[in-house]
């Protein structure tokens, strides 16, 4: 940016100084179009010029030099903290020691982020079929005060494999988070992933309290959003967890209680598990699950074990990850269709649960563009049903 343009901008700020002050710069003579403006700014201490006594008005300015002018104008009261120039040069002003607290607070008060995901699934087996969808999510996060925040999420899903103009929009999440003393609080409708999600990974209307730092405890009391889709008519309940991190290992124990889950009454599930870094960039996960109820074959437990290597980061082009898991779970060890797996297995759920493996890979094609492919091969716990699921997606983050 040329100084002559900056000069015109700066004068529009209304810097207060006498218009008849002497001009200190040898290269701005009395007849120059900018003489009065330069004199005014120099008298106000907004511009200083070069050591040889010149202004060099035709030179290009660096952002840092412009930031110095903005900082001086701010200190003189010529512009306020909310001025657009203060926002534009916020980083440079910070380096100059000009903290614009009011501006930063206002700018950070509400944040919007989004994701657009193109998804294709192909299932061969008991739940044979395919689907192609475009799902768009918009998150809005607002600061209520220094301790509390609000988060909402709007979700639109469009079917791409039919000719119909199918589109569904839901306000999927709306909740507040904050602290009461040392206790973390989450309240409203939010996605609750307990542990590794092998029991429950879905939306829930609840109040959740979190305690501790190294030894952590959590309790959530509420109702799964999709509870009415399952057998029980009143599946209110609670979930309690206890976790401990030591070095590169996380240990966890969980308890779930879903009221009136089925004709048999309440569904109770206990789990113990661990995640650990077993080598550089290699992570192990293992979990055992036990229920108070049995499937038709008398099974009341299950387990999951898996390994993963690295993982794609949306911010880093070329980052990637691969993983593999083996599942063996009675249908009584997870809540309906809320298991974290991306595989289709509804017919297998009705046949006592599922067992089999899943593998996947993810890769960041460009900044904020991530590709993900997963494959699952599940057999039913009872009978000879089978589902093979290919899950492929391309996500754009903004």
C-alpha positions, -999 to 999 in steps of 0.1 A, spaced: 0 0 0 14 34 -9 18 60 18 -3 85 -3 -33 62 0 -26 55 37 -24 92 42 -59 98 28 -72 69 49 -56 83 80 -70 118 75 -105 103 73 -99 91 109 -102 127 121 -69 130 139 -70 161 160 -42 187 155 -38 222 141 -41 224 104 -15 251 103 14 232 120 47 234 103 55 205 80 87 188 90 94 168 58 116 183 30 100 162 2 65 176 10 66 213 -1 40 239 7 23 235 -26 20 197 -24 -16 184 -24 -9 165 9 9 193 27 -18 202 51 -27 165 58 9 155 64 15 185 87 -16 176 107 -6 140 112 30 149 120 18 174 146 -5 147 162 25 123 163 8 97 140 36 98 113 73 104 119 90 101 85 126 89 79 159 99 97 169 121 67 139 143 72 118 130 43 83 114 42 88 93 10 50 93 3 53 72 -29 70 43 -12 52 11 -5 45 4 32 49 -28 51 20 -41 72 41 -35 103 46 2 93 8 6 87 2 -11 121 24 15 138 2 43 123 -30 25 134 -15 20 169 -7 57 172 -41 67 159 -57 44 185 -36 58 213 -46 94 203 -83 84 204 -88 89 167 -101 54 162 -118 30 186 -111 -6 196 -140 -18 173 -126 -1 142 -120 -23 112 -83 -13 110 -78 -26 145 -92 -60 134 -71 -61 102 -38 -54 120 -46 -73 152 -16 -96 150 9 -68 143 -7 -46 170 -3 -75 194 34 -76 186 35 -39 193 20 -44 227 -14 -29 217 -39 -53 233 -74 -48 220 -93 -67 246 -127 -54 236 -122 -62 200 -109 -97 207 -138 -105 230 -163 -93 205 -146 -112 176 -145 -145 196 -180 -142 210 -196 -162 182 -178 -187 160 -193 -207 130 -178 -238 115 -191 -263 90 -186 -297 73 -200 -309 40 -197 -347 36 -204 -368 5 -211 -403 16 -216 -436 -4 -224 -469 13 -228 -503 -3 -241 -532 17 -241 -568 6 -259 -594 27 -289 -594 50 -293 -556 48 -284 -554 11 -287 -519 -4 -268 -488 -12 -271 -451 -5 -255 -418 -15 -260 -387 6 -247 -351 10 -248 -341 47 -241 -305 56 -235 -295 92 -232 -259 106 -219 -254 142 -225 -222 160 -207 -216 193 -213 -185 214 -196 -173 246 -221 -166 273 -195 -153 297 -160 -164 309 -173 -197 322 -202 -207 300 -207 -214 263 -236 -223 240 -233 -247 210 -259 -254 184 -257 -276 153 -279 -275 122 -278 -306 99 -292 -310 64 -291 -344 46 -299 -348 9 -304 -382 -8 -283 -383 -40 -293 -417 -53 -329 -410 -62 -346 -385 -85 -368 -372 -58 -360 -338 -42 -354 -354 -8 -339 -332 18 -341 -332 56 -330 -304 79 -328 -308 117 -316 -287 146 -296 -316 159 -277 -301 189 -284 -273 213 -266 -273 247 -246 -253 272 -212 -261 287 -196 -245 317 -184 -249 353 -198 -247 387 -167 -245 409 -145 -274 398 -173 -294 383 -179 -293 345 -215 -291 334 -231 -300 300 -268 -296 296 -292 -299 266 -292 -320 235 -257 -331 224 -238 -361 210 -225 -383 238 -198 -408 230 -190 -429 261 -156 -445 261 -149 -458 226 -186 -458 216 -190 -495 216 -221 -492 238 -234 -457 230 -225 -430 205 -256 -409 198 -276 -378 206 -289 -375 241 -310 -351 261 -292 -349 294 -274 -331 321 -238 -343 325 -214 -336 354 -176 -341 350 -152 -343 379 -114 -345 384 -84 -341 362 -61 -372 365 -87 -395 381 -118 -385 362 -155 -393 369 -186 -384 349 -223 -390 353 -250 -382 328 -288 -384 335 -312 -381 306 -328 -399 276 -314 -410 242 -329 -388 215 -338 -419 194 -352 -439 223 -387 -442 208 -372 -460 178 -364 -490 200 -384 -515 220 -390 -495 252 -414 -467 255 -395 -450 284 -357 -454 281 -347 -426 305 -316 -436 324 -281 -426 334 -245 -433 325 -215 -432 349 -178 -434 340 -145 -435 358 -112 -430 340 -75 -428 349 -46 -417 327 -11 -429 335 16 -421 310 5 -432 275 -23 -454 288 -60 -445 295 -80 -469 318 -118 -466 320 -148 -483 336 -184 -475 326 -219 -483 338 -251 -478 317 -287 -481 329 -315 -477 304 -349 -478 320 -376 -501 306 -354 -510 277 -374 -541 269 -401 -564 283 -374 -578 306 -371 -544 322 -340 -522 327 -309 -528 305 -277 -526 325 -242 -527 309 -208 -527 325 -175 -522 306 -138 -520 314 -113 -510 288 -80 -493 279 -63 -474 252 -25 -473 250 3 -461 228 22 -493 222 47 -479 198 54 -446 180 21 -435 163 6 -469 171 -24 -471 195 -41 -502 210 -77 -502 221 -94 -531 240 -127 -532 259 -148 -559 276 -186 -555 279 -211 -573 302 -249 -570 304 -276 -580 329 -295 -595 299 -289 -623 275 -296 -628 238 -315 -659 226 -283 -680 227 -276 -671 263 -248 -646 255 -245 -616 277 -211 -602 270 -187 -590 243 -153 -576 235 -136 -553 210 -99 -550 202 -81 -529 176 -50 -512 164 -45 -478 147 -16 -460 131 -15 -422 130 -47 -405 117 -56 -378 91 -56 -342 103 -79 -319 83 -53 -291 88 -23 -310 74 -22 -320 38 -8 -355 33 -15 -367 68 -31 -402 70 -42 -430 92 -51 -467 91 -69 -489 116 -83 -524 122 -108 -537 148 -123 -570 157 -158 -570 173 -177 -598 191 -208 -583 209 -240 -597 221 -269 -575 211 -275 -568 248 -241 -550 252 -250 -519 231 -280 -495 229 -300 -502 197 -284 -488 166 -262 -464 186 -230 -484 183 -201 -462 170 -194 -486 140 -202 -473 106 -213 -507 94 -249 -517 87 -260 -544 110 -297 -540 119 -307 -575 109 -277 -589 128 -289 -570 159 -322 -588 157 -303 -621 154 -284 -617 187 -256 -593 178 -226 -593 155 -190 -605 153 -164 -597 126 -138 -572 116 -135 -537 103 -106 -519 86 -102 -483 74 -79 -457 60 -81 -419 59 -61 -393 40 -60 -355 38 -60 -347 1 -57 -309 7 -61 -287 37 -96 -292 51 -104 -320 25 -103 -355 40 -111 -388 23 -121 -419 44 -128 -455 33 -139 -483 56 -149 -519 51 -167 -542 75 -175 -579 74 -199 -590 102 -217 -623 109 -247 -626 132 -242 -641 167 -271 -665 160 -277 -681 127 -258 -675 95 -267 -639 85 -239 -617 71 -234 -581 62 -205 -567 42 -204 -528 43 -183 -505 22 -183 -470 36 -166 -442 16 -168 -405 23 -152 -372 13 -154 -344 38 -149 -306 34 -143 -285 65 -148 -248 66 
